[in-house]
Amino acid sequence: MQTRRTKILGTGKYLPSRQVTAEQLDEQLGKRKGWVFKKSGVRIRHYADGETVSQMGAKAAIAALLDARLSFRDIDCIICTNSIPEQPIPCTAAIIQMEMNQGESGVPCFDVNSTCLSFLAGFDLISYLVDSGRYRRVLIVAPEIASVGLNYKDPESSILFGDGAAAVIIGKSTDDEHSRILASRIETYGSGHSLSEVRGGGSKLPSTQYGRSNADEYLFQMQGEALFRKTSKLLPEFLNRLFADAGAQMSGMKLVIPHQGSAMAMRLLQKKLEISDSQFMNIIENHGNTIAASLPMGLHEAIHQGRLKRGDYLALVGISAGVSLGGMVLEY
């Protein structure tokens, strides 16, 4: 089954108050003025300052509840969809529940991780359970703190990222509503797993082995050009399969919301797929790449800027470490 009767009920967003400009990073990295913005397309990104992933996620979740005009009593499942958990155990969703002062609620919590595609993967999986009636309303939270794991020895990747959180509440659409998921697809090509990774911190290289000689193993590393070459070859046919499943075409989309990976990659994607400016949702300049928060943050901005109305068709599209490609076609 591809089509699912699933409706976006509300969205929320949270950005840390600390802003880091391209000019500040020029100075920090010893680059000429304008280098960071030219390379990244990011003018302002936000960095967490003493906040945790769960605290940021809880703030975005509360904003989504307000937006949907719901209370926590209306929620019967919480999913955290981010790339780096707050701690290895327990799941971050459980800590978000506690940060929302609902630690005795009994509402089930679990995490879904597909790095930058975590929100899309979580939305896709849980939508079947919502459509079947297993859950009524699900809170999907995507909080990310990238700033703690950046490797400034690799400036071209480290300047792309920002911190932030987004949340989306979904429920089952009624018989007289048109909101639905037409199709979704995720494909993974593990041959590219080393193109974007953090090697340290798991069971292969646990935190107990951290030391000065291998500190870089615990920071984010990306082979940007190789990653782009691989995904750009795969993406057109992937999207053909996605839209064939949906019985739709890119030209019929009111809006295309891509993962905000990098400004250059997004420009090339837009040109290659012939997506018009009016169709394309681009928020990277004032957010940076917020990893898994990127897609729901773009969705939130699209709705609250009035670029999406009920009945509009939209596509969520992105890539992630793995290497994975993901997409979803919806009627909002």
C-alpha positions as CSV (number, residue, x, y, z in Angstrom):
1,M,0.0,0.0,0.0
2,Q,1.4,3.4,-1.0
3,T,-1.5,5.9,-0.3
4,R,-2.1,6.6,3.3
5,R,-4.8,8.8,4.9
6,T,-2.4,11.0,6.9
7,K,-2.8,14.6,7.8
8,I,-0.3,17.1,9.1
9,L,-2.1,18.7,12.1
10,G,0.5,21.2,13.3
11,T,4.2,22.1,13.1
12,G,6.7,23.8,15.4
13,K,10.2,25.1,15.2
14,Y,12.9,26.2,17.7
15,L,16.3,27.9,17.0
16,P,18.9,28.6,19.7
17,S,19.4,32.3,20.4
18,R,23.1,32.3,19.6
19,Q,23.7,33.3,16.1
20,V,27.0,32.7,14.2
21,T,27.5,34.8,11.1
22,A,29.5,34.0,8.0
23,E,31.7,36.9,8.8
24,Q,32.5,35.5,12.3
25,L,33.5,32.2,10.7
26,D,35.7,34.0,8.1
27,E,37.6,35.5,11.1
28,Q,37.7,32.2,13.1
29,L,39.0,30.2,10.2
30,G,41.4,32.9,9.0
31,K,39.7,33.2,5.6
32,R,39.3,36.4,3.5
33,K,36.0,38.3,4.0
34,G,33.1,36.7,2.1
35,W,34.7,33.2,1.8
36,V,32.4,31.4,4.1
37,F,29.2,32.8,2.6
38,K,30.4,32.1,-1.0
39,K,31.3,28.5,-0.2
40,S,28.3,27.7,2.0
41,G,25.5,30.0,1.0
42,V,24.8,30.3,4.8
43,R,24.7,33.9,6.1
44,I,23.5,33.0,9.6
45,R,23.4,29.7,11.5
46,H,22.4,29.1,15.1
47,Y,24.5,27.2,17.7
48,A,23.2,25.8,20.9
49,D,24.7,27.4,24.0
50,G,24.2,25.2,27.0
51,E,21.0,23.6,25.6
52,T,20.5,19.9,25.1
53,V,18.9,18.2,22.1
54,S,16.0,17.1,24.3
55,Q,15.3,20.6,25.6
56,M,15.3,22.0,22.1
57,G,13.1,19.2,20.9
58,A,10.6,19.8,23.7
59,K,10.4,23.5,22.8
60,A,9.6,22.6,19.2
61,A,7.1,19.9,20.3
62,I,5.2,22.4,22.5
63,A,5.1,24.9,19.6
64,A,3.6,22.2,17.4
65,L,1.0,21.3,20.0
66,L,0.0,25.0,20.1
67,D,-0.1,25.2,16.4
68,A,-2.4,22.2,16.2
69,R,-4.5,23.4,19.1
70,L,-3.9,20.2,20.9
71,S,-2.7,19.2,24.3
72,F,-0.3,16.5,25.3
73,R,-3.3,14.3,26.2
74,D,-4.1,14.1,22.5
75,I,-0.8,12.5,21.7
76,D,-0.4,8.7,21.9
77,C,3.2,8.3,20.5
78,I,6.4,10.3,20.4
79,I,9.2,9.6,17.9
80,C,12.5,11.4,17.9
81,T,14.0,11.5,14.4
82,N,17.5,12.9,14.6
83,S,21.0,11.8,13.6
84,I,22.9,12.0,16.9
85,P,21.1,11.0,20.1
86,E,21.5,13.0,23.3
87,Q,23.0,9.9,24.9
88,P,23.4,6.3,23.9
89,I,20.8,5.0,26.3
90,P,17.8,5.7,26.6
91,C,16.2,6.8,23.4
92,T,16.1,10.6,23.0
93,A,12.3,10.5,22.6
94,A,12.0,9.4,26.2
95,I,14.1,12.3,27.4
96,I,12.0,14.7,25.3
97,Q,8.9,13.3,27.0
98,M,10.5,14.1,30.4
99,E,11.5,17.6,29.2
100,M,7.9,18.2,28.3
101,N,7.0,17.4,32.0
102,Q,5.2,14.3,30.9
103,G,7.6,11.7,32.3
104,E,4.7,9.7,34.0
105,S,2.4,9.8,31.0
106,G,3.2,6.3,29.7
107,V,3.1,7.6,26.1
108,P,5.3,5.2,24.0
109,C,8.6,6.7,22.8
110,F,11.2,5.5,20.3
111,D,13.8,6.9,17.9
112,V,14.3,6.5,14.2
113,N,17.7,7.3,12.7
114,S,18.5,7.7,9.0
115,T,20.8,10.7,9.6
116,C,19.6,13.6,7.4
117,L,16.5,11.5,6.3
118,S,15.5,10.6,9.8
119,F,12.3,12.7,9.8
120,L,11.2,11.3,6.4
121,A,11.9,7.8,7.5
122,G,10.0,8.2,10.8
123,F,7.1,9.9,9.1
124,D,7.0,7.2,6.5
125,L,7.0,4.3,9.0
126,I,4.5,5.8,11.5
127,S,2.1,6.8,8.8
128,Y,1.1,3.2,8.2
129,L,0.3,2.8,11.9
130,V,-1.7,6.1,11.9
131,D,-3.6,5.0,8.7
132,S,-4.4,1.6,10.3
133,G,-5.7,3.2,13.5
134,R,-2.9,1.9,15.7
135,Y,-2.1,5.5,16.8
136,R,-4.4,8.5,16.6
137,R,-2.0,11.4,16.8
138,V,1.8,11.1,16.7
139,L,4.4,13.7,17.6
140,I,7.5,13.5,15.4
141,V,10.4,15.6,16.8
142,A,13.7,16.3,15.0
143,P,16.2,18.2,17.2
144,E,19.8,18.5,16.1
145,I,23.0,19.9,17.6
146,A,25.6,19.7,14.9
147,S,28.0,22.3,16.3
148,V,29.6,20.0,18.9
149,G,30.9,17.6,16.3
150,L,32.2,19.9,13.6
151,N,35.8,19.5,12.4
152,Y,37.2,22.9,11.6
153,K,40.2,21.2,9.9
154,D,37.7,20.6,7.1
155,P,36.2,24.1,6.7
156,E,34.2,23.4,3.6
157,S,32.0,21.0,5.5
158,S,32.1,22.5,9.0
159,I,30.7,25.9,7.7
160,L,27.5,24.3,6.4
161,F,25.8,23.3,9.6
162,G,23.5,24.9,12.2
163,D,21.6,23.7,15.2
164,G,17.8,23.7,15.7
165,A,14.7,21.6,16.2
166,A,11.4,21.1,14.4
167,A,8.3,19.0,15.3
168,V,5.3,17.8,13.3
169,I,2.1,16.3,14.6
170,I,0.3,13.9,12.3
171,G,-3.1,12.2,12.5
172,K,-5.5,10.3,10.3
173,S,-7.4,12.4,7.8
174,T,-11.2,12.0,7.9
175,D,-13.4,10.7,5.0
176,D,-14.2,14.2,3.8
177,E,-10.5,15.4,3.9
178,H,-8.1,15.0,1.0
179,S,-4.8,15.1,3.1
180,R,-2.8,12.0,2.3
181,I,0.6,10.5,1.4
182,L,0.5,9.4,-2.2
183,A,3.9,7.6,-2.2
184,S,7.2,7.4,-0.4
185,R,10.5,5.8,-1.2
186,I,13.9,5.3,0.5
187,E,16.8,3.6,-1.2
188,T,20.2,2.9,0.4
189,Y,23.5,2.3,-1.3
190,G,25.9,1.2,1.4
191,S,28.9,1.3,-0.9
192,G,29.0,5.0,-0.1
193,H,28.8,4.6,3.7
194,S,32.3,6.2,4.2
195,L,31.5,9.4,2.3
196,S,29.8,11.0,5.3
197,E,30.4,9.6,8.8
198,V,31.4,10.0,12.4
199,R,33.6,6.9,13.1
200,G,34.0,7.3,16.8
201,G,31.5,6.9,19.7
202,G,29.9,3.6,18.8
203,S,30.8,0.0,19.7
204,K,33.6,-0.1,17.1
205,L,35.4,2.9,18.5
206,P,33.8,3.5,21.9
207,S,34.2,6.7,23.9
208,T,36.6,5.0,26.3
209,Q,39.2,4.9,23.5
210,Y,39.0,8.7,22.8
211,G,42.3,10.4,23.0
212,R,44.3,13.2,21.5
213,S,45.8,11.0,18.8
214,N,42.4,10.0,17.4
215,A,40.2,12.9,18.3
216,D,39.2,13.5,14.7
217,E,37.6,10.1,14.6
218,Y,34.9,11.5,16.9
219,L,34.1,14.4,14.6
220,F,32.0,14.7,11.5
221,Q,33.9,13.9,8.2
222,M,32.5,14.2,4.7
223,Q,33.8,13.8,1.2
224,G,31.5,16.4,-0.2
225,E,32.4,16.2,-3.9
226,A,32.4,12.4,-4.0
227,L,29.1,12.3,-2.1
228,F,27.5,14.8,-4.6
229,R,28.8,12.9,-7.6
230,K,27.3,9.6,-6.4
231,T,23.9,11.0,-5.3
232,S,23.5,13.2,-8.4
233,K,23.8,10.2,-10.6
234,L,21.2,8.2,-8.6
235,L,18.7,11.0,-7.8
236,P,17.0,11.5,-11.2
237,E,16.0,7.8,-11.6
238,F,15.1,7.6,-8.0
239,L,12.7,10.5,-8.4
240,N,11.3,9.0,-11.5
241,R,10.4,5.9,-9.5
242,L,9.0,7.9,-6.7
243,F,6.7,10.0,-8.9
244,A,5.6,6.9,-10.9
245,D,4.5,5.3,-7.6
246,A,2.6,8.5,-6.8
247,G,1.0,8.8,-10.2
248,A,2.2,12.4,-10.3
249,Q,4.9,14.6,-11.9
250,M,7.3,17.1,-10.5
251,S,5.6,19.9,-12.5
252,G,2.4,19.2,-10.6
253,M,4.0,20.0,-7.2
254,K,3.0,23.2,-5.6
255,L,6.2,23.0,-3.6
256,V,9.4,20.9,-3.4
257,I,11.1,20.9,0.0
258,P,14.6,19.5,-0.2
259,H,17.0,18.6,2.5
260,Q,19.0,21.8,3.0
261,G,22.3,20.2,2.6
262,S,24.3,22.9,0.9
263,A,23.4,25.9,-1.2
264,M,25.5,24.7,-4.1
265,A,24.0,21.2,-4.1
266,M,20.5,22.7,-3.9
267,R,21.1,25.0,-6.9
268,L,22.4,22.2,-9.0
269,L,19.5,20.0,-7.9
270,Q,17.0,22.6,-8.8
271,K,18.5,23.2,-12.2
272,K,18.9,19.5,-13.0
273,L,15.3,18.6,-12.1
274,E,13.9,21.8,-13.7
275,I,12.2,23.0,-10.5
276,S,11.0,26.6,-10.8
277,D,11.9,29.2,-8.1
278,S,8.3,29.4,-7.1
279,Q,8.2,25.7,-6.4
280,F,11.5,25.5,-4.5
281,M,11.7,25.9,-0.7
282,N,15.1,27.3,0.3
283,I,15.8,28.3,3.9
284,I,19.5,27.5,4.1
285,E,20.8,31.1,4.1
286,N,19.4,31.8,7.6
287,H,19.5,28.3,9.0
288,G,22.3,26.3,7.6
289,N,22.2,22.5,7.3
290,T,20.3,21.4,10.4
291,I,20.6,17.7,9.5
292,A,17.4,15.8,10.2
293,A,15.6,19.0,11.4
294,S,16.1,20.4,7.9
295,L,13.1,18.8,6.1
296,P,10.5,19.5,8.9
297,M,11.9,23.0,9.4
298,G,11.4,23.6,5.6
299,L,7.9,22.2,5.9
300,H,7.1,24.4,8.9
301,E,8.4,27.5,7.1
302,A,6.4,26.7,4.0
303,I,3.1,26.4,5.9
304,H,3.7,29.5,8.1
305,Q,4.8,31.6,5.1
306,G,1.6,30.7,3.3
307,R,3.3,28.8,0.5
308,L,1.3,25.7,1.2
309,K,-2.5,25.5,1.4
310,R,-4.8,22.5,2.1
311,G,-5.1,20.5,-1.1
312,D,-1.7,21.5,-2.4
313,Y,0.7,18.8,-3.6
314,L,4.2,18.8,-2.3
315,A,7.3,16.7,-2.4
316,L,9.9,16.1,0.4
317,V,13.3,15.1,-1.1
318,G,16.7,14.4,0.4
319,I,19.9,12.4,0.8
320,S,21.6,11.2,3.9
321,A,24.7,9.3,5.0
322,G,24.5,5.7,4.2
323,V,24.3,6.7,1.3
324,S,20.5,6.9,1.3
325,L,18.0,8.8,-1.0
326,G,14.5,9.5,0.2
327,G,11.3,11.2,-1.0
328,M,7.7,11.5,-0.2
329,V,4.8,13.0,-2.3
330,L,1.9,14.3,-0.3
331,E,-1.4,16.2,-0.6
332,Y,-1.3,18.7,2.2
